[in-house]
Amino acid sequence: LKMSDDENCVDTLLRVDENVSGAIVLPLSVRPFLKVIEYAVHGFPWIIVSTITAVFAYSYRWNESVQYGLLVLNIGLLVDLAAVGTIKILVQRERPFENVDDQVFEAPIADQYSFPSGHTSRATMLGVILSYFFPRLTPIGVVFPLLVAYSRVAMGRHYVTDVLGGLTLGGILGGLVLLTPMAVNRWMRKLFS
């Protein structure tokens, strides 16, 4: 890559990222399928359903390992939401011009920005947790985040580097939440007794 005097390496990489990402964007006729993938990892329903399920699990004394899995899931969802939102506000990368502004239940400030992809981060974090608790489902835990990452670029919602950032962040967060001590689960059991 040849750079002019006033152009730096970062500008060149961003332009390449924009060009590659723009080439991946699919026609609007494919959008309904991509929206299904988008909704499958939207944060709002995940947080609501997992929180309600965890409350039932602790209130009705479900199996301790199920309670622990739900605890890890809820911590992961909240940590992912906070991390993605914070990074988006700090970086403030504008979304691609191909983006159609039709997302629902957006965070008013953070979701106007592109880096990192929150859907990709969440899908990856969920994939790590799924693979840990259900090892036979590891292929789904690997393939689904990649499908989500592709769909985010194909919809024009994100650049390739945004989804790479989401894959990386989700992998790190997934590994970190799995370090949640079982003692936290025992404390939650006492809280609901």
C-alpha positions as a printed Julia matrix, in Angstrom:
193×3 Matrix{Float64}:
   0.0     0.0    0.0
   1.43    3.34  -1.07
   0.76    6.28   1.26
   0.81    9.98   0.38
   2.57   12.48   2.65
  -0.56   13.47   4.61
  -1.89    9.94   4.95
  -0.88    7.65   7.77
  -1.1     3.92   8.21
  -4.27    4.08  10.33
  -6.12    6.07   7.65
  -5.08    3.51   5.04
  -6.2     0.58   7.19
  -9.55    2.25   7.88
 -10.09    2.87   4.17
  -9.25   -0.76   3.36
 -11.63   -1.86   6.14
 -14.4     0.33   4.69
 -13.82   -1.0    1.15
 -13.71   -4.67   2.18
 -16.76   -4.22   4.41
 -18.68   -2.44   1.65
 -17.96   -5.34  -0.73
 -19.51   -7.8    1.78
 -22.81   -5.89   2.15
 -25.67   -7.95   0.7
 -28.76   -6.65  -1.15
 -31.82   -5.56   0.82
 -33.72   -8.65  -0.38
 -31.62  -10.77   2.03
 -32.27   -8.42   4.94
 -35.22  -10.34   6.5
 -33.0   -13.4    7.06
 -30.22  -11.24   8.49
 -32.72   -9.53  10.82
 -33.62  -12.95  12.29
 -29.94  -13.45  13.16
 -29.82   -9.93  14.6
 -32.85  -10.54  16.83
 -31.49  -13.91  17.99
 -28.67  -12.17  19.88
 -30.3    -8.87  20.75
 -29.38   -7.97  24.33
 -32.78   -6.84  25.61
 -34.62  -10.2   25.35
 -31.56  -12.14  26.53
 -31.27  -10.05  29.69
 -35.01  -10.14  30.45
 -35.47  -13.89  29.88
 -32.24  -14.94  31.61
 -32.99  -12.76  34.64
 -36.53  -14.13  35.01
 -35.22  -17.68  34.57
 -32.51  -17.13  37.19
 -35.05  -15.75  39.68
 -37.17  -18.88  39.17
 -34.1   -21.11  39.45
 -33.15  -19.65  42.82
 -36.7   -19.24  44.12
 -37.71  -22.81  43.32
 -34.38  -24.4   44.29
 -33.41  -25.76  40.9
 -30.26  -27.86  40.62
 -27.2   -25.95  41.86
 -25.28  -26.43  38.6
 -28.23  -24.99  36.62
 -28.35  -22.02  39.0
 -24.61  -21.51  38.57
 -24.93  -21.62  34.77
 -27.69  -19.02  34.87
 -25.63  -16.86  37.24
 -22.66  -16.98  34.86
 -24.96  -16.2   31.92
 -26.49  -13.17  33.66
 -23.14  -11.82  34.8
 -21.81  -12.32  31.27
 -24.71  -10.49  29.65
 -24.39   -7.51  31.99
 -20.59   -7.33  31.75
 -20.79   -7.59  27.95
 -23.39   -4.82  27.78
 -21.28   -2.54  29.99
 -18.01   -3.28  28.18
 -19.42   -2.84  24.67
 -21.27    0.36  25.63
 -18.21    1.86  27.29
 -15.91    1.06  24.35
 -18.43    2.4   21.81
 -18.71    5.69  23.7
 -14.93    5.98  24.01
 -14.12    5.09  20.38
 -17.17    6.75  18.72
 -16.67    5.16  15.31
 -19.53    6.05  13.0
 -21.53    3.21  11.49
 -21.05    2.41   7.78
 -23.05    4.56   5.36
 -24.78    1.34   4.13
 -26.45    0.93   7.54
 -30.25    1.17   7.51
 -31.29    2.74  10.81
 -33.99    0.21  11.77
 -32.68   -1.36  14.98
 -35.09   -1.75  17.89
 -34.46   -1.32  21.62
 -31.21    0.54  21.04
 -29.16    2.13  23.77
 -29.64    5.8   22.82
 -26.0     6.88  22.99
 -23.82    3.8   22.53
 -25.71    2.08  19.71
 -25.22    4.95  17.29
 -21.58    3.85  17.14
 -20.02    0.94  15.37
 -16.96   -0.36  17.27
 -17.09   -3.02  18.61
 -20.04   -5.06  17.38
 -22.17   -5.77  20.45
 -24.16   -8.53  18.73
 -20.93  -10.28  17.74
 -19.44   -9.83  21.21
 -22.59  -11.22  22.84
 -22.79  -14.17  20.42
 -19.15  -15.02  21.09
 -19.52  -14.73  24.86
 -22.63  -16.94  24.67
 -20.69  -19.4   22.5
 -17.9   -19.64  25.07
 -20.4   -20.23  27.89
 -22.41  -22.74  25.83
 -19.24  -24.66  24.92
 -18.15  -24.78  28.56
 -21.43  -26.04  30.01
 -22.38  -28.23  27.01
 -19.13  -29.4   25.36
 -20.96  -31.4   22.67
 -22.48  -28.14  21.43
 -19.07  -26.53  20.87
 -19.5   -26.51  17.06
 -22.59  -24.3   17.52
 -20.64  -22.17  20.02
 -18.0   -21.57  17.34
 -20.06  -21.32  14.14
 -22.92  -19.13  15.42
 -20.71  -16.17  16.45
 -19.02  -16.31  13.04
 -22.45  -16.29  11.35
 -23.48  -13.31  13.49
 -20.22  -11.51  12.64
 -20.76  -12.05   8.92
 -24.4   -10.95   9.14
 -23.46   -7.69  10.89
 -21.15   -6.71   8.03
 -23.55   -8.06   5.37
 -26.33   -5.83   6.77
 -24.07   -2.8    6.63
 -24.29   -2.38  10.41
 -20.55   -2.83  11.0
 -17.13   -2.86   9.43
 -14.99   -6.01   9.45
 -12.78   -4.6   12.21
 -15.88   -3.96  14.35
 -16.85   -7.64  14.26
 -13.24   -8.73  14.8
 -13.26   -6.51  17.89
 -16.57   -8.08  18.96
 -15.24  -11.62  18.48
 -12.16  -10.79  20.55
 -14.03   -8.97  23.3
 -16.71  -11.68  23.56
 -14.07  -14.41  23.79
 -12.24  -12.59  26.57
 -15.43  -11.79  28.49
 -16.73  -15.34  28.09
 -13.53  -16.71  29.58
 -13.57  -14.2   32.41
 -17.17  -14.83  33.5
 -16.44  -18.55  33.67
 -14.06  -17.68  36.51
 -17.06  -16.67  38.66
 -16.52  -18.49  41.98
 -19.12  -21.04  43.05
 -19.24  -19.11  46.35
 -21.2   -16.38  44.54
 -23.79  -19.01  43.61
 -24.01  -20.16  47.23
 -24.52  -16.53  48.31
 -27.34  -16.18  45.76
 -28.95  -19.38  47.07
 -28.92  -17.92  50.59
 -30.34  -14.64  49.32
 -33.35  -16.47  47.84
 -33.92  -18.84  50.79
